[in-house]
Amino acid sequence: MRSSSQITKQSQEQFLQNAKKNQALVEEIRTNEKELYKRSKKWVQNIAVAAHTGISVSETLKSYSSKFEKSDISNIQRVCVALGQCGEIVDNFVRVLDRLQLDLDKYLCESLRSLIDGELAMVTNGPKLDSIRTTGSSTSPKLSQAVANIQMAIDKFEIESLSRFCNVFDSFDNLNEGMVSVNVLREKVKVAKKQQEQLQAAYEENEKIDSTTYRNYFGIPLKKLLEDEGRVDAQIPLGLEKALKYLFLNGLNKEGLFRLSSTPDKLNFAKMKFLATNYSHEDPYLVANLVKLFIKEIPGNLIPKNAIAVFQKWDNEIVAGINTETGEMDPVLEKKISLQIHSDIALTLPPEHLTCLKYLVSFCSHLVKSEKSKMTIEAISTCVAPNVFYSDPKLEGPTLLNYSKQINRLFSFILKNILTIFPSSKRCFNARKKSVFMHNPEEIEISDSLVSVSPMFSERSSPKLIVSNQIDQSGKIINQTDQHSTLVSPCNSKVISLLQPSRLSMK
């Protein structure tokens, strides 16, 4: 089994290789943009040969689809199809170019020149990535800045391409007499304008992001991610939080979420900006696959090797409690096993792993309730469980099949009984105000009596709550094995919530 440092190093190296691949893509885009600019300028300046030049420009635009047909990164294919359709419009308007000279010079040539000399030049004229070497679990500032520049260049290319398509269309629409292509593409232009506006809005948000967020986020221990972000064990990493929140708002009604896969190119591109992304128009299926991949690449797995024996013990109890005739479990026994898991799971998993598992299962429970998703408990478990549980690479054949059935059955049981095993999970995705103690966490203390009874608190990672002597002596602690413990004072009936992750994250 590979060590955490080996996994991290391999992940860092993959991050660097993906960055080099995307830098080469930007250089190829700039080469094609420069060629398009040269031809477009010649077309506008030489009205006498407008027909010939217009045909040339049209062919250059239409060639984007074929040149980048194998590129499955971001929206490249989609915008290149739009550029190809832009070429069809140019084809149809070759005979009326005299009236379009000024518009074309503004919307085509200037747009190209600005992009070539701006974002694309920052990448192609900037430092090459061949000299960068990966070390440790940290991404070098030079690599982070380069990746940020590459991302901005690709995003700007997408935006300008769609904007170019829309503006050229508008120019030709003013001269639409006898122009069949205008009417044919009218509905597609509406879609392109909407996409361009969404990309522009996301681009403006991404411009505000610190370039250091363009760093490798996969294959890094959860504890390391939380420490880097200044978060506690009762929270989840920011990148995962943003992705789950986006899926909760935009993915619950998507049929087959977690079941439909994404291409490696799309996943690798999205991985590079997983933390930096301000989700607004991303494909929910791609985001769901990113979540699965993030969970899968956690060093040692979300449910690690040393916890498997305990989970298998629970599975044996589940199997023993199933009626062989009906295939159902006695509700009383099911409740008993659920309470046992609730009581022991906090002592079985590291706290940061436990919180992450709770949020993942909580989202899956919402997905099951959506009729449009058509994802049953069993279907979700089949798709998600293999990414959650440690699996011995030596397992094969019937042994591997039996182990797969075990982990699917366990995940299904946890998902079915989530409110018993994780009582606070119902608040993971609720919109609610922050807990009172989070307003000034540095001023918060917790009594020794609370530390001794709750396994979730430690001097290293947990905020401390100032509790009055009266509560210390007479308060009743409930749900102490879950990740939020609540004290109820019989004197004043005040409830003080401790480490409620739903209040820290999904707002």
C-alpha positions in Angstrom: 0.0 0.0 0.0 1.4 3.4 -0.9 2.1 5.9 1.9 0.4 9.3 2.2 3.5 11.1 1.0 3.7 8.9 -2.1 0.1 9.6 -2.9 0.6 13.3 -2.3 3.8 13.4 -4.5 2.1 11.6 -7.3 -0.9 13.9 -7.1 1.4 17.0 -7.2 3.2 15.6 -10.2 -0.1 15.0 -12.0 -1.2 18.5 -11.2 2.1 19.8 -12.8 1.6 17.7 -15.9 -2.0 18.9 -16.3 -0.7 22.5 -16.0 1.9 21.9 -18.8 -0.8 20.3 -21.0 -3.1 23.3 -20.6 -0.2 25.8 -21.2 0.4 24.1 -24.5 -3.3 24.4 -25.3 -3.2 28.1 -24.6 -0.2 28.5 -26.9 -2.1 26.7 -29.7 -5.2 28.8 -29.1 -3.0 32.0 -29.4 -1.5 30.7 -32.6 -4.9 30.2 -34.1 -6.2 33.5 -32.8 -3.2 35.3 -34.3 -3.9 33.6 -37.6 -7.6 34.6 -37.4 -6.7 38.2 -36.5 -4.3 38.5 -39.5 -6.9 37.2 -41.9 -9.7 39.3 -40.4 -7.7 42.6 -40.5 -6.9 41.9 -44.1 -10.5 41.3 -44.9 -11.7 44.6 -43.3 -8.9 46.7 -44.9 -9.3 45.3 -48.4 -12.9 45.7 -49.3 -12.0 45.3 -52.9 -11.1 41.7 -52.2 -13.7 41.3 -49.5 -15.3 38.2 -50.9 -12.1 36.3 -51.1 -10.9 37.4 -47.7 -14.4 36.7 -46.2 -14.3 33.2 -47.4 -10.9 32.7 -45.8 -12.0 34.0 -42.5 -15.1 31.8 -42.6 -13.0 28.8 -43.2 -10.6 29.7 -40.4 -13.6 30.1 -38.0 -15.1 26.8 -39.0 -11.8 25.0 -38.6 -11.9 25.5 -34.8 -14.4 22.7 -34.4 -12.1 20.2 -36.2 -8.9 21.5 -34.6 -10.3 21.2 -31.1 -12.8 18.4 -31.5 -10.6 16.1 -29.3 -10.2 18.7 -26.6 -12.7 17.9 -23.8 -11.5 20.7 -21.5 -14.0 23.1 -20.0 -16.3 24.6 -22.7 -13.7 24.5 -25.5 -15.6 22.2 -27.8 -18.9 24.1 -27.3 -17.4 27.5 -28.1 -15.5 26.2 -31.1 -18.8 24.9 -32.5 -20.2 28.4 -32.0 -17.1 29.8 -33.9 -17.8 27.4 -36.7 -21.4 28.6 -36.9 -20.0 32.1 -36.9 -18.0 31.1 -40.1 -21.3 30.0 -41.7 -22.7 33.4 -41.2 -19.7 35.0 -42.7 -20.0 32.7 -45.7 -23.5 34.0 -46.2 -22.6 37.6 -45.9 -19.6 37.8 -48.2 -21.5 39.9 -50.8 -22.5 42.7 -48.4 -19.2 43.3 -46.6 -19.1 47.0 -47.5 -21.7 47.9 -44.9 -20.0 45.8 -42.3 -16.5 47.2 -42.4 -16.7 49.3 -39.3 -18.6 46.7 -37.2 -16.2 43.9 -38.2 -13.1 46.1 -37.3 -14.5 46.7 -33.9 -16.0 43.4 -32.9 -13.7 41.0 -34.6 -10.3 42.5 -35.1 -10.1 44.5 -31.9 -11.4 41.6 -29.9 -8.8 39.3 -31.3 -6.0 41.8 -30.8 -6.9 42.5 -27.2 -7.1 38.8 -26.4 -3.8 38.0 -28.2 -1.9 40.8 -26.6 -3.6 40.3 -23.2 -4.4 37.1 -21.4 -3.0 34.8 -24.0 0.3 36.7 -24.2 0.7 36.5 -20.4 0.8 32.7 -20.7 2.8 32.2 -23.9 5.4 34.9 -23.0 5.5 34.0 -19.3 7.7 31.4 -17.6 7.6 27.8 -18.9 6.7 25.0 -16.5 9.5 22.7 -17.5 11.8 24.2 -14.9 9.3 23.6 -12.0 9.7 20.6 -9.8 7.2 19.3 -7.3 8.2 19.0 -3.6 6.2 17.9 -0.6 2.5 18.6 -0.3 2.7 22.3 -1.1 2.3 23.8 -4.5 5.0 26.4 -5.4 3.9 30.0 -5.8 5.3 30.1 -9.3 3.2 27.1 -10.3 0.1 28.5 -8.7 0.5 31.8 -10.5 1.1 30.1 -13.8 -2.0 27.9 -13.4 -4.0 31.0 -12.5 -2.8 32.8 -15.7 -3.6 29.7 -17.8 -7.1 29.4 -16.3 -7.8 33.1 -16.9 -6.6 32.9 -20.5 -8.8 29.9 -21.2 -11.8 31.5 -19.5 -11.2 34.8 -21.4 -10.9 32.9 -24.7 -14.3 31.2 -24.1 -15.9 34.5 -23.2 -14.4 36.5 -26.1 -15.2 33.7 -28.5 -18.9 33.6 -27.5 -19.0 37.4 -27.4 -17.4 37.5 -30.9 -20.0 35.1 -32.2 -22.9 37.2 -30.7 -21.5 40.5 -32.0 -20.8 39.3 -35.5 -24.3 37.9 -35.6 -25.8 41.3 -34.5 -23.8 43.1 -37.2 -25.1 40.7 -39.9 -28.6 40.8 -38.5 -28.8 44.4 -39.5 -28.3 43.3 -43.1 -30.4 40.2 -43.0 -32.2 40.6 -46.3 -32.0 37.2 -48.0 -29.7 35.8 -45.2 -31.0 32.3 -44.4 -28.3 31.5 -41.9 -29.5 34.3 -39.6 -32.9 32.7 -39.0 -31.4 29.3 -38.8 -29.0 30.3 -36.0 -31.3 32.8 -34.1 -32.2 30.3 -31.3 -28.6 29.2 -31.0 -27.5 32.8 -30.5 -29.9 33.2 -27.6 -28.3 30.2 -25.9 -24.8 31.5 -26.7 -25.6 34.9 -25.2 -26.8 33.3 -22.0 -23.7 31.2 -21.8 -21.5 34.2 -22.5 -23.1 36.2 -19.7 -22.7 33.3 -17.3 -19.1 32.8 -18.2 -18.5 36.6 -17.9 -20.1 36.7 -14.4 -18.0 33.7 -13.3 -14.8 35.2 -14.8 -15.3 38.5 -13.0 -15.7 36.6 -9.7 -12.6 34.5 -10.5 -10.5 37.6 -11.1 -11.0 38.5 -7.4 -9.6 35.1 -6.3 -6.1 34.8 -4.8 -4.0 32.9 -7.3 -2.8 30.6 -4.4 -6.2 28.9 -4.5 -5.2 27.4 -7.9 -3.4 24.6 -6.1 -3.6 20.9 -5.9 -6.5 19.9 -3.7 -6.5 16.2 -4.3 -4.5 13.4 -2.6 -3.9 15.8 0.4 -4.9 14.5 3.9 -8.1 16.1 5.2 -6.3 17.3 8.4 -3.7 19.1 6.3 -6.4 20.8 4.2 -8.3 21.9 7.3 -5.2 23.2 8.9 -4.2 25.2 5.8 -7.7 26.8 5.7 -7.9 27.5 9.4 -10.8 25.2 9.9 -11.7 22.8 12.7 -12.4 19.1 12.6 -16.2 19.7 12.7 -16.0 21.4 9.3 -15.2 20.0 5.9 -12.6 21.4 3.4 -13.7 24.6 1.6 -13.5 23.1 -1.9 -15.7 20.1 -0.9 -18.1 22.4 0.9 -18.6 24.6 -2.2 -19.1 21.6 -4.4 -21.7 19.9 -2.2 -23.6 23.2 -1.7 -23.7 23.7 -5.5 -25.0 20.1 -6.0 -27.6 20.6 -3.2 -28.9 23.7 -5.0 -28.5 22.5 -8.6 -28.0 18.7 -8.8 -30.8 17.0 -6.8 -33.1 16.9 -9.8 -30.5 15.6 -12.2 -31.2 12.0 -13.3 -28.4 9.6 -12.5 -26.2 12.0 -10.5 -23.1 10.1 -9.3 -23.8 7.4 -11.9 -23.0 9.2 -15.1 -19.2 9.6 -15.6 -17.1 12.4 -17.0 -14.2 12.2 -19.3 -10.6 12.3 -17.9 -9.8 15.6 -19.6 -12.8 17.3 -18.1 -12.0 15.9 -14.6 -8.3 16.9 -14.8 -9.1 20.4 -15.9 -11.7 20.8 -13.2 -9.4 19.4 -10.5 -6.9 22.2 -11.2 -9.5 24.8 -10.2 -11.5 22.8 -7.7 -10.8 25.2 -4.8 -10.8 28.4 -6.9 -14.1 27.8 -8.7 -17.0 30.0 -7.9 -19.7 27.6 -9.0 -22.4 29.2 -11.1 -22.9 27.3 -14.4 -20.9 24.1 -14.0 -22.2 20.8 -15.1 -23.6 19.1 -12.0 -22.6 15.7 -13.3 -19.0 16.9 -13.6 -19.1 18.4 -10.1 -20.5 15.2 -8.7 -17.7 13.2 -10.2 -15.2 15.6 -8.8 -16.7 15.0 -5.3 -16.3 11.2 -5.8 -12.8 11.7 -7.0 -11.9 13.9 -4.1 -13.2 11.3 -1.7 -11.5 8.5 -3.5 -8.1 10.2 -3.4 -8.1 11.0 0.3 -4.8 9.3 1.5 -5.7 6.1 3.3 -9.4 6.5 2.3 -12.3 8.3 4.0 -13.0 5.0 5.9 -9.4 3.8 6.4 -7.9 0.3 6.7 -7.8 0.3 10.5 -11.6 1.0 10.7 -12.7 -1.8 8.3 -12.8 -4.5 10.9 -15.3 -2.5 13.0 -17.5 -1.8 10.0 -17.4 -5.5 9.0 -18.5 -6.4 12.5 -21.5 -4.1 12.0 -22.2 -5.7 8.6 -22.2 -9.2 10.2 -24.8 -8.0 12.7 -26.9 -6.5 9.8 -26.7 -9.7 7.8 -27.6 -11.8 10.8 -30.6 -9.6 11.5 -32.1 -10.0 8.0 -35.1 -12.4 7.8 -34.2 -15.0 5.1 -37.8 -15.4 4.1 -38.8 -11.7 3.8 -35.4 -10.2 3.2 -36.3 -7.5 5.7 -34.8 -6.6 9.1 -36.7 -6.4 12.3 -37.3 -2.6 13.0 -36.3 -3.0 16.7 -33.0 -4.8 15.8 -32.3 -2.2 13.0 -32.7 0.6 15.5 -30.5 -1.2 18.0 -27.7 -1.6 15.4 -28.1 2.0 14.3 -27.7 3.2 17.8 -24.6 1.1 18.3 -23.0 2.5 15.1 -24.0 6.0 16.3 -22.3 5.3 19.6 -19.1 3.8 18.3 -18.4 5.5 14.9 -16.9 8.6 16.5 -14.4 6.4 18.3 -13.7 4.5 15.1 -12.9 7.3 12.6 -10.7 10.4 12.8 -13.0 13.4 13.6 -12.3 15.1 10.2 -13.1 11.9 8.4 -16.3 11.5 10.4 -17.5 15.0 9.6 -16.8 14.5 5.9 -18.6 11.2 5.9 -21.6 12.8 7.6 -21.9 15.6 5.0 -21.5 13.1 2.1 -24.2 10.8 3.5 -26.5 13.7 4.2 -26.3 14.9 0.6 -26.9 11.4 -0.6 -30.0 11.2 1.6 -31.4 14.3 -0.1 -30.6 12.8 -3.5 -32.6 9.7 -2.6 -35.7 11.8 -1.8 -35.7 13.4 -5.2 -37.9 11.5 -7.6 -36.3 13.2 -10.6 -32.9 11.8 -9.7 -34.1 8.2 -10.0 -31.3 7.3 -7.6 -32.3 4.6 -5.0 -30.3 3.9 -1.9 -28.8 0.8 -3.5 -27.9 2.8 -6.7 -26.2 5.5 -4.8 -24.3 3.0 -2.6 -23.0 1.2 -5.7 -21.7 4.5 -7.1 -20.3 6.0 -3.9 -19.3 3.3 -1.5 -16.2 2.1 -3.5 -14.8 5.6 -3.2 -15.4 5.8 0.5 -14.1 2.5 1.9 -10.5 1.2 1.9 -10.1 -1.7 -0.4 -7.2 -4.1 -0.2 -5.5 -4.1 -3.7 -4.8 -7.8 -3.3 -8.5 -8.7 -3.3 -9.8 -10.3 -6.5 -12.4 -12.6 -7.9 -15.2 -13.8 -5.5 -13.4 -12.3 -2.5 -13.5 -8.8 -4.1 -17.1 -9.3 -5.1 -18.1 -10.2 -1.6 -16.2 -7.2 -0.1 -18.0 -4.9 -2.6 -21.3 -6.3 -1.4 -20.3 -5.7 2.2 -19.4 -2.0 1.7 -22.5 -1.4 -0.5 -24.7 -2.9 2.2 -23.0 -0.9 5.0 -23.3 2.4 3.1 -27.0 1.6 2.3 -27.7 0.9 6.0 -26.0 4.1 7.1 -27.9 6.1 4.4 -31.2 4.5 5.4 -30.7 5.1 9.1 -28.9 8.5 8.8 -31.0 10.3 11.4 -30.2 7.8 14.0 -26.5 7.4 13.2 -25.9 11.1 12.5 -28.8 13.0 14.2 -27.3 16.4 13.3 -27.1 15.5 9.6 -30.5 17.0 9.0 -29.0 20.4 9.6 -26.0 20.0 7.2 -27.7 21.8 4.3 -30.1 24.0 6.2 -29.9 27.8 5.9 -29.4 29.0 9.4 -27.4 31.5 11.4 -24.0 30.8 12.8 -23.6 29.4 16.3 -23.2 32.1 18.9 -19.7 30.8 19.8 -18.4 31.3 16.3 -18.7 35.1 16.4 -15.6 35.3 18.5 -14.0 31.9 18.5 -10.7 33.1 19.9 -12.5 34.2 23.1 -14.3 30.9 23.7 -13.3 28.4 26.3 -14.6 25.1 27.4 -14.6 23.5 30.9 -12.5 20.4 31.6 -15.6 18.5 32.4 -16.9 18.9 28.9 -13.5 17.9 27.4 -13.5 14.7 29.3 -16.9 13.5 28.1 -16.8 14.5 24.4 -14.4 12.7 22.1 -14.8 15.5 19.6 -12.9 18.1 21.6 -9.1 18.4 21.8 -6.7 21.2 22.7 -5.3 21.2 19.2 -8.4 21.7 17.1 -11.5 22.6 19.0 -12.8 26.1 20.0 -13.5 26.4 23.7 -16.8 27.5 25.3 -17.1 29.5 28.5 -19.7 27.6 30.5 -21.0 28.9 33.9 -20.5 26.8 37.0 -24.1 26.2 37.2 -24.2 24.5 33.8 -21.0 22.7 34.5 -22.5 21.1 37.6 -26.0 20.4 36.5 -26.2 20.5 32.7 -27.1 17.4 30.9 -25.0 16.3 28.0 -26.7 14.5 25.1 -25.6 13.2 21.7 -22.0 13.1 23.1 -20.8 10.7 20.4 -22.2 12.7 17.5 -20.2 15.7 16.2 -22.5 18.2 18.0 -23.2 18.0 21.7 -25.9 20.1 23.3 -26.1 21.3 26.9 -29.4 22.0 28.4 -29.5 23.9 31.6 -32.5 22.9 33.8 -32.4 26.3 35.5 -32.9 28.6 32.5 -33.7 26.1 29.6 -31.0 27.7 27.5 -29.5 25.5 24.8 -25.8 26.0 23.8 -24.8 24.1 20.7 -21.2 22.9 20.5 -19.5 22.3 17.2 -22.5 22.2 14.9 -20.9 21.8 11.4 -24.1 22.9 9.7 -23.7 26.3 11.3 -20.1 26.6 10.3 -20.4 25.7 6.6 -23.5 25.4 4.4 -25.3 28.7 4.7 
